[in-house]
Amino acid sequence: MKAPIYIAGIGIISAIGDDVAETLAHLTASESGVSGMEVLPSAYAGTLPVAEVKYSNAELAAISGLEPWQTRTAQLSMIAAREAKENSKIDFTKWRCGFISANTVGGMDRTEDFMKDFLADASSGDLHDVINHDSGDATEIVAEKLGCTDYITTISTACSSSANAMMYGARLIQNDMVDIIIAGGTDALSRFTLNGFKSLMILDEQPCQPFDENRRGLNLGEGAGYVVLVSRRVMDSEGIKPMALLSGYANANDAYHQTASSPEGNGNYAAMTGALQMAGLAPSDIDYINLHGTGTPNNDVSEGTAIKRVFGDTPPVMSSTKAYTGHTLGASAGIEAVISILALANGVVFPNLRHQTQMKELPFGPQTSLLEKPLQHVLSNSFGFGGNCSSVIFSKL
């Protein structure tokens, strides 16, 4: 049996809060962060709602301590990862520490600014806007600032990216390559991303309704979420009480389509059953499922079908929190890991906002009101483009 991996700290920033405390307050108050576009300059500002962090890049830089010209992706990452580190109350200088961060957009937000000027005049454009373009740059900037430089890497597997970062971090600790890993992800809104999803015709022009019969699509969001993964040796030596146990995880790929899940939910099914097997749990042991639940017609049927295959007609209570945060892409599994751990720690299931009508394909639906309930095991799903499907299980100690 693999050595256990513990969660020692969490950090988050999204449209519903600048930190863990604000996030929990908005979740329990059922307050969504989906609203009109204010920060991102876009031709769709009047028609497509998003879940923005309502700060300019300069304002984020003042909070993060990074340079104002560094990417929005890095600014968001720094804020959440720093909170996770501080939340753990661990002396990181005593241990081998790594940083594994996910994102999909890289520095596209700054590159778009550069290209506008450059296309108008080839001698124009601030090169500061392009030197941080690649996805790995944000990871390296934040890792150096945090002093987590014993192992650094970036994962970009679409919407499962942050879950895969956590899995990889756990395996590094179990193989004694590091003692501590800050793992999760970050993503910022950009015109490139917004226009790309618009071309796929899966964006909702209203606040999204995950797992609803009349769902129309997703709302994009931005933010960052991280967990601090530690070994038993670190936990005992530091005298800390971890927040949760990372008890199971699995990644699978149904290789069905570039942007769609298989109708049978094959990859989703394999990820959930693999995570249960690793954790040594039966389906009946899961108390809450944090759904991937994007609100697109394809995704919700596929995920729901897979849940029925695993759990039968009466699965555990479930909800999608993307109705609060929007779909934050590479950051989503990190943000939803933090939310899952908050649910576990507080014994509460956050409602699936705006759900009105039962899906005809499923015999069950999501939780629609705040539910106080003792939770022992929480399953969090993250299923990405290309069929890259990941599930993680957090358990109470």
Steps between C-alpha positions, in 0.01 A plus 500: 500500500626845409592738782215740586500857372355776715356843422671753727378827347271650239486825304257644247398806303203510264196707414347412839789601720858615538580226752368194681286691751322711236446195282335305781277797587374536142450125459290471815301809401435352151650810337624449145795681344355479147421850371555740214846542353688797651874426496550307176476720189283303258247549224275267702505713815131575470383150416711237678512482880826385659635442850776759525732593781405867508851644512712649225844350440656796684272444800581128503871585490459719807344204683736230369826694522594406143592751231203676334612379157501135603207294382157486659544123518807543719337771715204276584732204562719696739207616712346155544825302534637742758181464704530121486859514620419739785186303588712187557712669770796286393861617502573428134872574537547169687367282220539409135216699343353498152239690304280330240259741337256461215366745246373506144526863393854594603569868442245539223339799671823701461578362154164627376593852611833472321348370176252786478780756500737287292250439220434872474872580493774236486731728696249525787405274786657454841713184505418463869160387372636195320798372698268320745277347233562127556300305758805402703610856563235576764598184687867593508433858613280392789721206602799733536301753703374226733839332533363170371774418254600140569256382235310722256276401211188610316210277394260591222237231437200729453241495780660208687835682526491592870383154604790348310735746672378369837541139391851560376594684818371213711707249304816711537455507877426126515818430305705717739598755236362792703340552842246771414321593179275799439271371226205645312446740217427844367336648193404849391233607256621604157336594172668201336333258743164674491492509120610138479218378723259727315596327174412164660151640573508386864488837680180597681372854449337471843643382835556127451274221631711185550313167496173671405285364217499845337873572539650696212873498560773624731621835634875549493675609818847569633690447821743269676484227762776305676549238769814427702578129483723354771633165615436346840858589597439871438167490681647334809816708507313830464236396754214604271152363463428460127171613352435180307649190346547465125374145514449411135548623147503377143542631147353339189443588138206383291663632178153562361515853355713815512242704692217262597460226759385154397122451535561205734736703717776240462788723606295647785407151619860378488625804695238465776541124539878534498490762775267283709728200454809694611317632806372153587145632505168370374270736305271509805782656706494826300292767675515780241602539137634835384394467138702612201157629395576760235142558384563385142255248352769240428703520820216476748338199332835323474596566861152412625502175303837406649377581851200273445735222387711537815239586765170372358170690502551647850848654508634728775395864513675698229535852369697703249669807645575641154171688536693708758848527348441445131710243319856598586654243262851408615429639845165326546621182673717706738216736584259209541750311716500795740118511490480123560731527801290789636189284461674214683632719782170681556260211444305679231396439140489816292194520274491471123380851419224573247391138460132487404417192292608137535702364207295239315799270450566456875298365794668746739588868520733731692454649846320835462518642853771527763522168682671450834619143509795315655743416220775239514594457132457753217553414133595785266479453123693690231459393139692673222508538124649206318338261747755567775296407809610524863333432834640564847365399842555703817433332833456630852761393755 
